[in-house]
């Protein structure tokens, strides 16, 4: 699997699809926020098309504190709100598509 | 993949596969957690567990809206089926 980080050109807009982004952040330290506002920080081991996520050396954050640590942890995709890269000062965040968030507001999610 | 341990992990579900037969800790919707031995799972994250202990984390509220300290209600179930849509997180039990 290619784990090279995306190298944005100085003034060029970021290209590539959301799934390209997700492929490129495998192996990096990420923050996964789930709907209830709890965050999971950890090294992204892998993810799949449902946005199920496997994290290594994961920390569970709630109310600004670490509430638990897990060596490995699986997060079911439907609970995810966004995945955010913490490494290397990258300030990229990938939100689940607006339609998913809208559908949650409508009570479908 | 830079780590050997990760080479068996092609997809997140493999992490659950590795936990088969082991004691796992599960977070569910509705402030519930379960620990138990994982016997089976599927793509929906439906789970079959044995020797399961469910903990329900409850915050009671008084009549005037004051939250009381959280309390935990526990129950043990010999064999448990968990419907996948309630699953938030699965980790090997510490």
N, CA and C atoms of all chains as a GROMACS GRO file, in nm:
protein
  609
    1UNK      N    1   0.085  -0.120   0.000
    1UNK     CA    2   0.000   0.000   0.000
    1UNK      C    3   0.088   0.125   0.000
    2UNK      N    4   0.050   0.222  -0.079
    2UNK     CA    5   0.129   0.344  -0.088
    2UNK      C    6   0.090   0.436   0.027
    3UNK      N    7   0.188   0.469   0.111
    3UNK     CA    8   0.154   0.554   0.225
    3UNK      C    9   0.219   0.692   0.213
    4UNK      N   10   0.261   0.727   0.093
    4UNK     CA   11   0.322   0.858   0.075
    4UNK      C   12   0.218   0.966   0.099
    5UNK      N   13   0.262   1.075   0.161
    5UNK     CA   14   0.166   1.181   0.188
    5UNK      C   15   0.140   1.259   0.061
    6UNK      N   16   0.022   1.317   0.049
    6UNK     CA   17  -0.003   1.400  -0.068
    6UNK      C   18   0.085   1.524  -0.062
    7UNK      N   19   0.145   1.559  -0.173
    7UNK     CA   20   0.235   1.674  -0.176
    7UNK      C   21   0.169   1.787  -0.254
    8UNK      N   22   0.094   1.870  -0.185
    8UNK     CA   23   0.026   1.976  -0.258
    8UNK      C   24   0.126   2.076  -0.316
    9UNK      N   25   0.103   2.120  -0.440
    9UNK     CA   26   0.185   2.223  -0.501
    9UNK      C   27   0.160   2.354  -0.426
   10UNK      N   28   0.260   2.442  -0.437
   10UNK     CA   29   0.255   2.564  -0.355
   10UNK      C   30   0.121   2.638  -0.367
   11UNK      N   31   0.083   2.669  -0.488
   11UNK     CA   32  -0.039   2.748  -0.503
   11UNK      C   33  -0.150   2.673  -0.574
   12UNK      N   34  -0.127   2.547  -0.600
   12UNK     CA   35  -0.229   2.471  -0.673
   12UNK      C   36  -0.335   2.420  -0.575
   13UNK      N   37  -0.458   2.415  -0.620
   13UNK     CA   38  -0.561   2.359  -0.534
   13UNK      C   39  -0.535   2.210  -0.515
   14UNK      N   40  -0.579   2.156  -0.402
   14UNK     CA   41  -0.561   2.014  -0.376
   14UNK      C   42  -0.644   1.934  -0.476
   15UNK      N   43  -0.576   1.842  -0.542
   15UNK     CA   44  -0.647   1.756  -0.636
   15UNK      C   45  -0.668   1.620  -0.572
   16UNK      N   46  -0.742   1.538  -0.638
   16UNK     CA   47  -0.760   1.402  -0.591
   16UNK      C   48  -0.893   1.386  -0.520
   17UNK      N   49  -0.940   1.263  -0.520
   17UNK     CA   50  -1.072   1.236  -0.465
   17UNK      C   51  -1.059   1.210  -0.315
   18UNK      N   52  -1.170   1.217  -0.245
   18UNK     CA   53  -1.166   1.184  -0.102
   18UNK      C   54  -1.106   1.046  -0.076
   19UNK      N   55  -1.134   0.950  -0.163
   19UNK     CA   56  -1.078   0.818  -0.134
   19UNK      C   57  -0.926   0.817  -0.156
   20UNK      N   58  -0.876   0.900  -0.250
   20UNK     CA   59  -0.730   0.915  -0.264
   20UNK      C   60  -0.671   0.969  -0.135
   21UNK      N   61  -0.739   1.069  -0.080
   21UNK     CA   62  -0.690   1.128   0.046
   21UNK      C   63  -0.681   1.020   0.152
   22UNK      N   64  -0.788   0.942   0.164
   22UNK     CA   65  -0.790   0.840   0.269
   22UNK      C   66  -0.680   0.737   0.247
   23UNK      N   67  -0.657   0.700   0.120
   23UNK     CA   68  -0.549   0.604   0.091
   23UNK      C   69  -0.415   0.662   0.133
   24UNK      N   70  -0.398   0.792   0.113
   24UNK     CA   71  -0.268   0.854   0.138
   24UNK      C   72  -0.240   0.876   0.286
   25UNK      N   73  -0.339   0.870   0.370
   25UNK     CA   74  -0.312   0.896   0.513
   25UNK      C   75  -0.298   0.767   0.593
   26UNK      N   76  -0.302   0.650   0.526
   26UNK     CA   77  -0.281   0.524   0.598
   26UNK      C   78  -0.141   0.526   0.658
   27UNK      N   79  -0.129   0.490   0.785
   27UNK     CA   80   0.000   0.489   0.853
   27UNK      C   81   0.028   0.616   0.930
   28UNK      N   82  -0.050   0.719   0.908
   28UNK     CA   83  -0.028   0.845   0.978
   28UNK      C   84  -0.109   0.848   1.107
   29UNK      N   85  -0.070   0.942   1.194
   29UNK     CA   86  -0.146   0.960   1.318
   29UNK      C   87  -0.269   1.044   1.284
   30UNK      N   88  -0.384   0.994   1.319
   30UNK     CA   89  -0.508   1.063   1.282
   30UNK      C   90  -0.598   1.079   1.404
   31UNK      N   91  -0.694   1.166   1.385
   31UNK     CA   92  -0.800   1.184   1.484
   31UNK      C   93  -0.929   1.146   1.415
   32UNK      N   94  -1.003   1.055   1.473
   32UNK     CA   95  -1.133   1.016   1.419
   32UNK      C   96  -1.238   1.064   1.517
   33UNK      N   97  -1.322   1.154   1.472
   33UNK     CA   98  -1.430   1.201   1.561
   33UNK      C   99  -1.557   1.122   1.530
   34UNK      N  100  -1.620   1.071   1.633
   34UNK     CA  101  -1.746   1.002   1.612
   34UNK      C  102  -1.860   1.093   1.653
   35UNK      N  103  -1.980   1.057   1.612
   35UNK     CA  104  -2.096   1.145   1.624
   35UNK      C  105  -2.116   1.203   1.762
   36UNK      N  106  -2.084   1.126   1.866
   36UNK     CA  107  -2.112   1.172   2.001
   36UNK      C  108  -2.010   1.272   2.052
   37UNK      N  109  -1.910   1.309   1.968
   37UNK     CA  110  -1.810   1.406   2.011
   37UNK      C  111  -1.688   1.343   2.074
   38UNK      N  112  -1.687   1.211   2.085
   38UNK     CA  113  -1.569   1.142   2.135
   38UNK      C  114  -1.469   1.130   2.021
   39UNK      N  115  -1.340   1.148   2.053
   39UNK     CA  116  -1.236   1.137   1.951
   39UNK      C  117  -1.153   1.013   1.977
   40UNK      N  118  -1.105   0.953   1.870
   40UNK     CA  119  -1.006   0.847   1.880
   40UNK      C  120  -0.881   0.894   1.808
   41UNK      N  121  -0.770   0.905   1.881
   41UNK     CA  122  -0.642   0.942   1.820
   41UNK      C  123  -0.561   0.815   1.808
   42UNK      N  124  -0.496   0.794   1.695
   42UNK     CA  125  -0.412   0.676   1.681
   42UNK      C  126  -0.355   0.668   1.542
   43UNK      N  127  -0.269   0.570   1.524
   43UNK     CA  128  -0.209   0.551   1.393
   43UNK      C  129  -0.307   0.473   1.307
   44UNK      N  130  -0.338   0.527   1.192
   44UNK     CA  131  -0.438   0.465   1.104
   44UNK      C  132  -0.377   0.341   1.039
   45UNK      N  133  -0.425   0.224   1.078
   45UNK     CA  134  -0.372   0.100   1.021
   45UNK      C  135  -0.436   0.073   0.885
   46UNK      N  136  -0.566   0.081   0.878
   46UNK     CA  137  -0.634   0.062   0.751
   46UNK      C  138  -0.778   0.108   0.762
   47UNK      N  139  -0.841   0.122   0.648
   47UNK     CA  140  -0.982   0.156   0.644
   47UNK      C  141  -1.044   0.092   0.522
   48UNK      N  142  -1.177   0.088   0.519
   48UNK     CA  143  -1.244   0.024   0.406
   48UNK      C  144  -1.354   0.116   0.352
   49UNK      N  145  -1.428   0.064   0.257
   49UNK     CA  146  -1.528   0.145   0.187
   49UNK      C  147  -1.642   0.192   0.274
   50UNK      N  148  -1.666   0.125   0.385
   50UNK     CA  149  -1.769   0.171   0.478
   50UNK      C  150  -1.714   0.275   0.574
   51UNK      N  151  -1.583   0.305   0.557
   51UNK     CA  152  -1.513   0.392   0.650
   51UNK      C  153  -1.502   0.330   0.789
   52UNK      N  154  -1.510   0.198   0.795
   52UNK     CA  155  -1.461   0.132   0.915
   52UNK      C  156  -1.313   0.164   0.923
   53UNK      N  157  -1.263   0.182   1.045
   53UNK     CA  158  -1.126   0.226   1.064
   53UNK      C  159  -1.058   0.136   1.167
   54UNK      N  160  -0.934   0.098   1.141
   54UNK     CA  161  -0.853   0.029   1.241
   54UNK      C  162  -0.742   0.123   1.284
   55UNK      N  163  -0.728   0.142   1.415
   55UNK     CA  164  -0.626   0.230   1.470
   55UNK      C  165  -0.532   0.150   1.560
   56UNK      N  166  -0.406   0.195   1.561
   56UNK     CA  167  -0.307   0.133   1.648
   56UNK      C  168  -0.269   0.237   1.755
   57UNK      N  169  -0.235   0.190   1.875
   57UNK     CA  170  -0.200   0.279   1.986
   57UNK      C  171  -0.303   0.392   1.999
   58UNK      N  172  -0.427   0.350   2.015
   58UNK     CA  173  -0.535   0.449   2.012
   58UNK      C  174  -0.561   0.507   2.150
   59UNK      N  175  -0.596   0.633   2.150
   59UNK     CA  176  -0.640   0.702   2.272
   59UNK      C  177  -0.782   0.749   2.250
   60UNK      N  178  -0.864   0.730   2.353
   60UNK     CA  179  -1.000   0.780   2.346
   60UNK      C  180  -1.005   0.912   2.420
   61UNK      N  181  -1.049   1.017   2.353
   61UNK     CA  182  -1.055   1.150   2.414
   61UNK      C  183  -1.202   1.190   2.430
   62UNK      N  184  -1.236   1.236   2.550
   62UNK     CA  185  -1.369   1.292   2.572
   62UNK      C  186  -1.352   1.409   2.669
   63UNK      N  187  -1.421   1.516   2.643
   63UNK     CA  188  -1.414   1.637   2.727
   63UNK      C  189  -1.270   1.684   2.747
   64UNK      N  190  -1.188   1.674   2.641
   64UNK     CA  191  -1.051   1.724   2.648
   64UNK      C  192  -0.956   1.639   2.729
   65UNK      N  193  -0.997   1.518   2.766
   65UNK     CA  194  -0.910   1.431   2.844
   65UNK      C  195  -0.901   1.294   2.778
   66UNK      N  196  -0.788   1.226   2.802
   66UNK     CA  197  -0.778   1.087   2.757
   66UNK      C  198  -0.861   1.003   2.854
   67UNK      N  199  -0.957   0.928   2.800
   67UNK     CA  200  -1.043   0.848   2.887
   67UNK      C  201  -1.010   0.700   2.879
   68UNK      N  202  -0.936   0.659   2.775
   68UNK     CA  203  -0.898   0.518   2.765
   68UNK      C  204  -0.788   0.506   2.660
   69UNK      N  205  -0.712   0.398   2.671
   69UNK     CA  206  -0.611   0.367   2.570
   69UNK      C  207  -0.632   0.224   2.523
   70UNK      N  208  -0.614   0.202   2.396
   70UNK     CA  209  -0.628   0.069   2.339
   70UNK      C  210  -0.509   0.045   2.246
   71UNK      N  211  -0.451  -0.076   2.254
   71UNK     CA  212  -0.342  -0.109   2.164
   71UNK      C  213  -0.388  -0.113   2.019
   72UNK      N  214  -0.501  -0.173   1.998
   72UNK     CA  215  -0.565  -0.177   1.867
   72UNK      C  216  -0.710  -0.143   1.888
   73UNK      N  217  -0.769  -0.080   1.789
   73UNK     CA  218  -0.911  -0.053   1.804
   73UNK      C  219  -0.977  -0.040   1.668
   74UNK      N  220  -1.098  -0.092   1.661
   74UNK     CA  221  -1.179  -0.090   1.540
   74UNK      C  222  -1.294   0.006   1.563
   75UNK      N  223  -1.313   0.101   1.472
   75UNK     CA  224  -1.425   0.194   1.484
   75UNK      C  225  -1.518   0.170   1.366
   76UNK      N  226  -1.644   0.140   1.396
   76UNK     CA  227  -1.741   0.111   1.289
   76UNK      C  228  -1.769   0.240   1.211
   77UNK      N  229  -1.771   0.228   1.079
   77UNK     CA  230  -1.772   0.345   0.992
   77UNK      C  231  -1.889   0.439   1.009
   78UNK      N  232  -2.007   0.384   1.038
   78UNK     CA  233  -2.125   0.472   1.041
   78UNK      C  234  -2.116   0.575   1.153
   79UNK      N  235  -2.033   0.549   1.254
   79UNK     CA  236  -2.022   0.642   1.367
   79UNK      C  237  -1.929   0.759   1.337
   80UNK      N  238  -1.847   0.746   1.232
   80UNK     CA  239  -1.745   0.847   1.207
   80UNK      C  240  -1.805   0.978   1.157
   81UNK      N  241  -1.752   1.088   1.204
   81UNK     CA  242  -1.793   1.216   1.150
   81UNK      C  243  -1.683   1.272   1.061
   82UNK      N  244  -1.558   1.267   1.107
   82UNK     CA  245  -1.449   1.303   1.018
   82UNK      C  246  -1.320   1.236   1.061
   83UNK      N  247  -1.225   1.234   0.967
   83UNK     CA  248  -1.092   1.183   0.992
   83UNK      C  249  -0.996   1.298   0.968
   84UNK      N  250  -0.904   1.321   1.058
   84UNK     CA  251  -0.819   1.440   1.054
   84UNK      C  252  -0.675   1.395   1.076
   85UNK      N  253  -0.581   1.446   0.994
   85UNK     CA  254  -0.442   1.406   1.008
   85UNK      C  255  -0.375   1.495   1.112
   86UNK      N  256  -0.309   1.434   1.212
   86UNK     CA  257  -0.243   1.512   1.317
   86UNK      C  258  -0.096   1.531   1.288
   87UNK      N  259  -0.038   1.446   1.202
   87UNK     CA  260   0.108   1.446   1.183
   87UNK      C  261   0.154   1.562   1.097
   88UNK      N  262   0.279   1.600   1.116
   88UNK     CA  263   0.352   1.686   1.024
   88UNK      C  264   0.284   1.820   1.000
   89UNK      N  265   0.207   1.864   1.097
   89UNK     CA  266   0.143   1.993   1.082
   89UNK      C  267   0.046   2.001   0.966
   90UNK      N  268   0.014   1.887   0.906
   90UNK     CA  269  -0.084   1.889   0.798
   90UNK      C  270  -0.218   1.930   0.857
   91UNK      N  271  -0.282   2.022   0.796
   91UNK     CA  272  -0.411   2.064   0.848
   91UNK      C  273  -0.521   2.020   0.752
   92UNK      N  274  -0.508   1.898   0.706
   92UNK     CA  275  -0.611   1.846   0.617
   92UNK      C  276  -0.716   1.775   0.700
   93UNK      N  277  -0.836   1.799   0.669
   93UNK     CA  278  -0.942   1.724   0.734
   93UNK      C  279  -1.036   1.674   0.627
   94UNK      N  280  -1.080   1.556   0.645
   94UNK     CA  281  -1.176   1.502   0.548
   94UNK      C  282  -1.306   1.475   0.619
   95UNK      N  283  -1.408   1.546   0.580
   95UNK     CA  284  -1.539   1.520   0.640
   95UNK      C  285  -1.613   1.418   0.558
   96UNK      N  286  -1.695   1.341   0.624
   96UNK     CA  287  -1.786   1.255   0.549
   96UNK      C  288  -1.870   1.346   0.461
   97UNK      N  289  -1.918   1.290   0.351
   97UNK     CA  290  -1.986   1.375   0.254
   97UNK      C  291  -2.102   1.448   0.320
   98UNK      N  292  -2.130   1.566   0.270
   98UNK     CA  293  -2.238   1.647   0.326
   98UNK      C  294  -2.368   1.570   0.329
   99UNK      N  295  -2.388   1.486   0.228
   99UNK     CA  296  -2.515   1.416   0.223
   99UNK      C  297  -2.531   1.325   0.344
  100UNK      N  298  -2.420   1.268   0.387
  100UNK     CA  299  -2.429   1.181   0.504
  100UNK      C  300  -2.467   1.263   0.626
  101UNK      N  301  -2.401   1.382   0.640
  101UNK     CA  302  -2.430   1.465   0.755
  101UNK      C  303  -2.574   1.516   0.748
  102UNK      N  304  -2.618   1.553   0.625
  102UNK     CA  305  -2.756   1.599   0.610
  102UNK      C  306  -2.853   1.488   0.648
  103UNK      N  307  -2.821   1.366   0.599
  103UNK     CA  308  -2.916   1.259   0.626
  103UNK      C  309  -2.923   1.231   0.775
  104UNK      N  310  -2.808   1.254   0.845
  104UNK     CA  311  -2.812   1.232   0.990
  104UNK      C  312  -2.903   1.336   1.054
  105UNK      N  313  -2.893   1.462   1.003
  105UNK     CA  314  -2.980   1.566   1.060
  105UNK      C  315  -3.126   1.531   1.038
  106UNK      N  316  -3.154   1.467   0.923
  106UNK     CA  317  -3.291   1.430   0.895
  106UNK      C  318  -3.331   1.304   0.971
  107UNK      N  319  -3.237   1.249   1.044
  107UNK     CA  320  -3.270   1.135   1.126
  107UNK      C  321  -3.260   1.002   1.055
  108UNK      N  322  -3.192   1.000   0.936
  108UNK     CA  323  -3.178   0.872   0.867
  108UNK      C  324  -3.055   0.797   0.912
  109UNK      N  325  -2.959   0.872   0.966
  109UNK     CA  326  -2.828   0.811   0.988
  109UNK      C  327  -2.815   0.742   1.123
  110UNK      N  328   0.334  -0.072   0.395
  110UNK     CA  329   0.324  -0.121   0.533
  110UNK      C  330   0.463  -0.128   0.594
  111UNK      N  331   0.484  -0.055   0.700
  111UNK     CA  332   0.618  -0.054   0.758
  111UNK      C  333   0.633  -0.155   0.871
  112UNK      N  334   0.521  -0.200   0.926
  112UNK     CA  335   0.532  -0.293   1.038
  112UNK      C  336   0.483  -0.431   0.999
  113UNK      N  337   0.557  -0.530   1.045
  113UNK     CA  338   0.523  -0.667   1.010
  113UNK      C  339   0.384  -0.704   1.061
  114UNK      N  340   0.354  -0.657   1.185
  114UNK     CA  341   0.225  -0.691   1.245
  114UNK      C  342   0.111  -0.640   1.159
  115UNK      N  343   0.135  -0.531   1.087
  115UNK     CA  344   0.029  -0.474   1.006
  115UNK      C  345   0.009  -0.547   0.875
  116UNK      N  346   0.102  -0.633   0.838
  116UNK     CA  347   0.093  -0.694   0.707
  116UNK      C  348  -0.027  -0.786   0.696
  117UNK      N  349  -0.078  -0.834   0.811
  117UNK     CA  350  -0.196  -0.918   0.805
  117UNK      C  351  -0.324  -0.834   0.804
  118UNK      N  352  -0.310  -0.705   0.824
  118UNK     CA  353  -0.428  -0.619   0.831
  118UNK      C  354  -0.449  -0.549   0.698
  119UNK      N  355  -0.526  -0.614   0.610
  119UNK     CA  356  -0.556  -0.551   0.482
  119UNK      C  357  -0.678  -0.463   0.496
  120UNK      N  358  -0.767  -0.497   0.584
  120UNK     CA  359  -0.888  -0.418   0.604
  120UNK      C  360  -0.925  -0.421   0.752
  121UNK      N  361  -1.001  -0.321   0.796
  121UNK     CA  362  -1.030  -0.311   0.940
  121UNK      C  363  -1.094  -0.436   0.998
  122UNK      N  364  -1.176  -0.505   0.918
  122UNK     CA  365  -1.243  -0.624   0.972
  122UNK      C  366  -1.145  -0.731   1.013
  123UNK      N  367  -1.023  -0.729   0.954
  123UNK     CA  368  -0.922  -0.828   0.993
  123UNK      C  369  -0.885  -0.814   1.140
  124UNK      N  370  -0.895  -0.691   1.191
  124UNK     CA  371  -0.866  -0.670   1.333
  124UNK      C  372  -0.967  -0.746   1.418
  125UNK      N  373  -1.092  -0.748   1.372
  125UNK     CA  374  -1.196  -0.822   1.444
  125UNK      C  375  -1.173  -0.972   1.428
  126UNK      N  376  -1.128  -1.011   1.308
  126UNK     CA  377  -1.100  -1.153   1.287
  126UNK      C  378  -0.991  -1.202   1.382
  127UNK      N  379  -0.889  -1.119   1.402
  127UNK     CA  380  -0.780  -1.156   1.493
  127UNK      C  381  -0.829  -1.172   1.637
  128UNK      N  382  -0.941  -1.106   1.668
  128UNK     CA  383  -0.991  -1.110   1.806
  128UNK      C  384  -1.085  -1.228   1.829
  129UNK      N  385  -1.114  -1.307   1.727
  129UNK     CA  386  -1.203  -1.423   1.745
  129UNK      C  387  -1.146  -1.515   1.852
  130UNK      N  388  -1.231  -1.557   1.943
  130UNK     CA  389  -1.187  -1.646   2.050
  130UNK      C  390  -1.122  -1.572   2.166
  131UNK      N  391  -1.102  -1.442   2.152
  131UNK     CA  392  -1.038  -1.363   2.258
  131UNK      C  393  -1.145  -1.280   2.330
  132UNK      N  394  -1.105  -1.231   2.447
  132UNK     CA  395  -1.195  -1.140   2.519
  132UNK      C  396  -1.183  -1.001   2.457
  133UNK      N  397  -1.296  -0.943   2.426
  133UNK     CA  398  -1.295  -0.810   2.363
  133UNK      C  399  -1.379  -0.714   2.446
  134UNK      N  400  -1.349  -0.587   2.424
  134UNK     CA  401  -1.423  -0.478   2.488
  134UNK      C  402  -1.496  -0.403   2.377
  135UNK      N  403  -1.624  -0.383   2.396
  135UNK     CA  404  -1.705  -0.321   2.291
  135UNK      C  405  -1.780  -0.202   2.347
  136UNK      N  406  -1.778  -0.093   2.270
  136UNK     CA  407  -1.861   0.022   2.307
  136UNK      C  408  -1.983   0.023   2.217
  137UNK      N  409  -2.098   0.041   2.279
  137UNK     CA  410  -2.224   0.041   2.205
  137UNK      C  411  -2.294   0.176   2.223
  138UNK      N  412  -2.386   0.202   2.133
  138UNK     CA  413  -2.471   0.320   2.150
  138UNK      C  414  -2.550   0.308   2.279
  139UNK      N  415  -2.593   0.421   2.332
  139UNK     CA  416  -2.672   0.419   2.454
  139UNK      C  417  -2.588   0.400   2.577
  140UNK      N  418  -2.461   0.446   2.572
  140UNK     CA  419  -2.373   0.443   2.689
  140UNK      C  420  -2.361   0.303   2.747
  141UNK      N  421  -2.342   0.206   2.660
  141UNK     CA  422  -2.326   0.069   2.706
  141UNK      C  423  -2.191   0.016   2.663
  142UNK      N  424  -2.130  -0.064   2.748
  142UNK     CA  425  -2.010  -0.136   2.709
  142UNK      C  426  -2.030  -0.283   2.741
  143UNK      N  427  -1.964  -0.368   2.664
  143UNK     CA  428  -1.972  -0.512   2.685
  143UNK      C  429  -1.831  -0.568   2.677
  144UNK      N  430  -1.797  -0.657   2.769
  144UNK     CA  431  -1.677  -0.738   2.749
  144UNK      C  432  -1.722  -0.883   2.743
  145UNK      N  433  -1.655  -0.960   2.661
  145UNK     CA  434  -1.690  -1.100   2.647
  145UNK      C  435  -1.600  -1.166   2.545
  146UNK      N  436  -1.616  -1.297   2.533
  146UNK     CA  437  -1.535  -1.370   2.437
  146UNK      C  438  -1.607  -1.369   2.302
  147UNK      N  439  -1.535  -1.323   2.201
  147UNK     CA  440  -1.595  -1.306   2.068
  147UNK      C  441  -1.597  -1.440   1.996
  148UNK      N  442  -1.717  -1.481   1.954
  148UNK     CA  443  -1.727  -1.608   1.883
  148UNK      C  444  -1.752  -1.591   1.734
  149UNK      N  445  -1.824  -1.489   1.696
  149UNK     CA  446  -1.855  -1.472   1.554
  149UNK      C  447  -1.888  -1.326   1.526
  150UNK      N  448  -1.866  -1.286   1.401
  150UNK     CA  449  -1.903  -1.151   1.360
  150UNK      C  450  -1.936  -1.156   1.212
  151UNK      N  451  -1.999  -1.052   1.161
  151UNK     CA  452  -2.018  -1.040   1.017
  151UNK      C  453  -1.994  -0.896   0.975
  152UNK      N  454  -2.018  -0.868   0.848
  152UNK     CA  455  -1.986  -0.736   0.794
  152UNK      C  456  -2.068  -0.625   0.858
  153UNK      N  457  -2.186  -0.658   0.912
  153UNK     CA  458  -2.267  -0.556   0.981
  153UNK      C  459  -2.214  -0.529   1.121
  154UNK      N  460  -2.115  -0.609   1.165
  154UNK     CA  461  -2.066  -0.607   1.302
  154UNK      C  462  -2.168  -0.667   1.398
  155UNK      N  463  -2.263  -0.747   1.346
  155UNK     CA  464  -2.338  -0.834   1.436
  155UNK      C  465  -2.235  -0.922   1.504
  156UNK      N  466  -2.252  -0.944   1.634
  156UNK     CA  467  -2.152  -1.018   1.710
  156UNK      C  468  -2.219  -1.126   1.793
  157UNK      N  469  -2.151  -1.236   1.811
  157UNK     CA  470  -2.192  -1.337   1.907
  157UNK      C  471  -2.082  -1.346   2.012
  158UNK      N  472  -2.120  -1.331   2.138
  158UNK     CA  473  -2.022  -1.332   2.246
  158UNK      C  474  -2.069  -1.425   2.357
  159UNK      N  475  -1.973  -1.482   2.428
  159UNK     CA  476  -2.007  -1.563   2.545
  159UNK      C  477  -1.945  -1.499   2.668
  160UNK      N  478  -1.991  -1.543   2.784
  160UNK     CA  479  -1.945  -1.490   2.913
  160UNK      C  480  -1.940  -1.338   2.908
  161UNK      N  481  -2.047  -1.281   2.861
  161UNK     CA  482  -2.049  -1.137   2.840
  161UNK      C  483  -2.093  -1.064   2.965
  162UNK      N  484  -2.031  -0.950   2.989
  162UNK     CA  485  -2.076  -0.861   3.096
  162UNK      C  486  -2.108  -0.727   3.034
  163UNK      N  487  -2.233  -0.688   3.049
  163UNK     CA  488  -2.278  -0.560   2.995
  163UNK      C  489  -2.276  -0.458   3.108
  164UNK      N  490  -2.221  -0.340   3.080
  164UNK     CA  491  -2.224  -0.230   3.176
  164UNK      C  492  -2.302  -0.115   3.114
  165UNK      N  493  -2.401  -0.068   3.185
  165UNK     CA  494  -2.481   0.045   3.137
  165UNK      C  495  -2.445   0.164   3.224
  166UNK      N  496  -2.397   0.271   3.159
  166UNK     CA  497  -2.350   0.389   3.232
  166UNK      C  498  -2.466   0.489   3.238
  167UNK      N  499  -2.515   0.511   3.358
  167UNK     CA  500  -2.638   0.589   3.375
  167UNK      C  501  -2.607   0.717   3.452
  168UNK      N  502  -2.659   0.828   3.401
  168UNK     CA  503  -2.654   0.954   3.477
  168UNK      C  504  -2.798   0.989   3.513
  169UNK      N  505  -2.830   0.980   3.641
  169UNK     CA  506  -2.965   1.014   3.686
  169UNK      C  507  -2.976   1.165   3.700
  170UNK      N  508  -3.094   1.215   3.676
  170UNK     CA  509  -3.119   1.359   3.688
  170UNK      C  510  -3.231   1.378   3.790
  171UNK      N  511  -3.206   1.469   3.884
  171UNK     CA  512  -3.310   1.495   3.985
  171UNK      C  513  -3.424   1.574   3.924
  172UNK      N  514  -3.531   1.592   4.001
  172UNK     CA  515  -3.650   1.661   3.950
  172UNK      C  516  -3.618   1.803   3.906
  173UNK      N  517  -3.520   1.868   3.977
  173UNK     CA  518  -3.486   2.005   3.937
  173UNK      C  519  -3.370   2.009   3.838
  174UNK      N  520  -3.345   1.901   3.770
  174UNK     CA  521  -3.250   1.902   3.659
  174UNK      C  522  -3.105   1.887   3.697
  175UNK      N  523  -3.074   1.857   3.822
  175UNK     CA  524  -2.934   1.837   3.863
  175UNK      C  525  -2.890   1.696   3.827
  176UNK      N  526  -2.774   1.686   3.760
  176UNK     CA  527  -2.721   1.554   3.726
  176UNK      C  528  -2.653   1.493   3.848
  177UNK      N  529  -2.690   1.372   3.881
  177UNK     CA  530  -2.625   1.300   3.991
  177UNK      C  531  -2.499   1.235   3.937
  178UNK      N  532  -2.407   1.195   4.025
  178UNK     CA  533  -2.286   1.127   3.976
  178UNK      C  534  -2.322   1.002   3.896
  179UNK      N  535  -2.245   0.974   3.790
  179UNK     CA  536  -2.278   0.859   3.706
  179UNK      C  537  -2.269   0.729   3.784
  180UNK      N  538  -2.356   0.636   3.751
  180UNK     CA  539  -2.348   0.503   3.814
  180UNK      C  540  -2.350   0.399   3.703
  181UNK      N  541  -2.302   0.281   3.736
  181UNK     CA  542  -2.291   0.174   3.637
  181UNK      C  543  -2.377   0.058   3.681
  182UNK      N  544  -2.461   0.012   3.590
  182UNK     CA  545  -2.542  -0.107   3.617
  182UNK      C  546  -2.484  -0.220   3.534
  183UNK      N  547  -2.462  -0.334   3.598
  183UNK     CA  548  -2.398  -0.444   3.527
  183UNK      C  549  -2.489  -0.565   3.524
  184UNK      N  550  -2.476  -0.643   3.418
  184UNK     CA  551  -2.543  -0.773   3.417
  184UNK      C  552  -2.458  -0.868   3.336
  185UNK      N  553  -2.471  -0.994   3.369
  185UNK     CA  554  -2.392  -1.096   3.299
  185UNK      C  555  -2.484  -1.182   3.214
  186UNK      N  556  -2.435  -1.213   3.096
  186UNK     CA  557  -2.513  -1.294   3.002
  186UNK      C  558  -2.422  -1.405   2.953
  187UNK      N  559  -2.473  -1.527   2.953
  187UNK     CA  560  -2.389  -1.639   2.915
  187UNK      C  561  -2.359  -1.635   2.765
  188UNK      N  562  -2.460  -1.610   2.687
  188UNK     CA  563  -2.444  -1.605   2.540
  188UNK      C  564  -2.518  -1.482   2.490
  189UNK      N  565  -2.452  -1.401   2.411
  189UNK     CA  566  -2.512  -1.271   2.374
  189UNK      C  567  -2.496  -1.248   2.225
  190UNK      N  568  -2.605  -1.206   2.161
  190UNK     CA  569  -2.599  -1.160   2.022
  190UNK      C  570  -2.612  -1.009   2.024
  191UNK      N  571  -2.520  -0.939   1.959
  191UNK     CA  572  -2.524  -0.793   1.954
  191UNK      C  573  -2.555  -0.752   1.810
  192UNK      N  574  -2.662  -0.675   1.791
  192UNK     CA  575  -2.693  -0.628   1.656
  192UNK      C  576  -2.589  -0.522   1.615
  193UNK      N  577  -2.540  -0.536   1.492
  193UNK     CA  578  -2.426  -0.458   1.449
  193UNK      C  579  -2.445  -0.307   1.451
  194UNK      N  580  -2.568  -0.260   1.427
  194UNK     CA  581  -2.584  -0.114   1.414
  194UNK      C  582  -2.562  -0.041   1.547
  195UNK      N  583  -2.558  -0.115   1.657
  195UNK     CA  584  -2.532  -0.049   1.784
  195UNK      C  585  -2.385  -0.037   1.818
  196UNK      N  586  -2.300  -0.102   1.738
  196UNK     CA  587  -2.157  -0.107   1.772
  196UNK      C  588  -2.089   0.024   1.734
  197UNK      N  589  -2.011   0.078   1.825
  197UNK     CA  590  -1.929   0.196   1.796
  197UNK      C  591  -1.783   0.155   1.780
  198UNK      N  592  -1.732   0.076   1.874
  198UNK     CA  593  -1.588   0.049   1.877
  198UNK      C  594  -1.563  -0.090   1.934
  199UNK      N  595  -1.463  -0.157   1.881
  199UNK     CA  596  -1.423  -0.288   1.932
  199UNK      C  597  -1.272  -0.284   1.957
  200UNK      N  598  -1.231  -0.332   2.073
  200UNK     CA  599  -1.087  -0.341   2.104
  200UNK      C  600  -1.062  -0.468   2.183
  201UNK      N  601  -0.945  -0.530   2.167
  201UNK     CA  602  -0.911  -0.642   2.253
  201UNK      C  603  -0.915  -0.597   2.398
  202UNK      N  604  -0.974  -0.680   2.486
  202UNK     CA  605  -0.988  -0.640   2.626
  202UNK      C  606  -0.850  -0.630   2.690
  203UNK      N  607  -0.830  -0.528   2.775
  203UNK     CA  608  -0.699  -0.512   2.839
  203UNK      C  609  -0.669  -0.626   2.937
   0.00000   0.00000   0.00000
